[in-house]
Amino acid sequence: MTQPPPHTTRRHFHGLDTLRGIAALLVALYHLSGMKYGFAGYVLVDFFLVLSGFVLAHSYLYRSVAVGKWEFAIRRFARLWPMHVVALFLMYGAVYYPLYGRFFSEPGSNSHNTWNTLIQNLTLTHNIGLPPNGPYVWSWNTPSWSISVEFWVNILFILLITKRTKNLSMLVLSVVCLGVVFHGAGSLGSYNENFFAVLNSGMLRGIASFVLGIISYRLYLRYKDRAMGAGLASLLELLCAALVVFFLYTKHLGMPGLELLAPFAFTLMVPFLACEHGHLSKAAVHFKYLGTISYSVYLNHMGIWILFSHKWIADHVGDNGRLAIQMVVLLIFSHFTFQYIERPSQRFLLKRLLPKRP
C-alpha cells in the first residue's frame, strides 16, 4: 500500500495501483462478512508487502537521484503515520465509545486496548514483538498491525539494502523467515505471535515479502522490454488471477501450508502485471483511484464493521444488505479521509519536517 514520493518523474504503475485497491477491498470483505466466504483474506497482506518492496525499489533503490536515509524515513512516516492515528481515534473515539460507552478493553477480554498498547500504536511499535503480543491477542485497529511492520521493515530496507545486495541473499532470508512462520503457525494466518520469544510472526512475514518485492522489481527491469502478444498476456493474466484465488482458498481446502508459497508466486506475478501487456492489466488502469484510496480503505474498514455491528442495525438489516451497505459506505468514507485527512496531513508533515529544496 505504498506510493512513490512526490516530485518523482519515474513511471507510476497505475495497473498495480488498481490491484492494490482490489486487494484492500477483499481484505475489507473478509472482515466485514465475518469471514463467511471461506477465503483467507490475510494472504493479501503479503501481496501488499511484495508490492511495497517492488514500488520502493523503483522509487528509491533504483532512483537516479539518491534520497538520504533521513529523508526516506520522514517520507515513510508522513505517508503511514497520520492516517493510521486518525483511523484509530475515529474508530474508537467516534464510533466505539459512543455506541458501547467505553474506550479501553474490559477485564478478561481477548483485546488489549490499554495505555501500553495505545502508546505502542502511536509510535508504530505495536507489532514488532513487544508485550502483550501473542496468539489470540489484539489491540485497537487490528489491521494496522501491518502498518507497524511495514514502517520498520522500510527502515531496515533503507539502512541495510543496496543495489549490490544479492538476490540469493534476500531469497534465503525470505525462505528462513517464512520457514519459521510455517514451523510456528503452519500457515500465513499469524501476525502477532512471538516465536522463540523474540521472532514476531508479523515482522517475519513483512521482511520475507518485502525483500521478495525487491527481487520482483529486478525481474521487472530484466524483462520489461520483452515483447508479448496481447492474447498470450491476457491468458497469463487470467492464470495469475486463478492462482491468487487458489492461495486464498488453500486453507479452506485443507492445505494451509501452501499459503506460504503465495509470496513467492506474487514475486513472479507483480513484474508481469506491471508490464501491462494484457487486456486485464490495461483495463485495470481505468480503476486506479481504488489504489489511491486503498490505504484509507484498509484502515477504515474495521470502524465501519463496528458501526454496523450495532444491535439496532443488525436487527433491522439482513446480512447481505448490511454487507453491501458497508462496502459502499467504506468507499465513500475512504474517499473523504483520503482527500481531507490522508493527503493534506502527508503534505503538512513533509513541508514541516523536510528541509526546503534550493
HUNOR-V11464 format. One record per run of one state. SS is the DSSP state (hx for helix, st for strand, lp for the rest). FROM is the first residue (numbers start at 1). LEN is the number of residues. If there is no record, write none. Layout:
# HUNOR-V11464
ss=[SS,SS]
from=[FROM,FROM]
len=[LEN,LEN]
This chain:
# HUNOR-V11464
ss=[lp,hx,lp,hx,lp,hx,lp,st,lp,hx,lp,st,lp,hx,lp,hx,lp,st,lp,st,hx,lp,hx,lp,hx,lp,hx,lp,hx,lp,hx,lp,hx,lp,hx,lp]
from=[1,14,33,43,62,69,101,111,112,115,123,138,139,142,161,167,186,194,196,199,201,224,230,250,256,275,279,288,289,293,294,309,311,317,319,354]
len=[13,19,10,19,7,32,10,1,3,8,15,1,3,19,6,19,8,2,3,2,23,6,20,6,19,4,9,1,4,1,15,2,6,2,35,5]
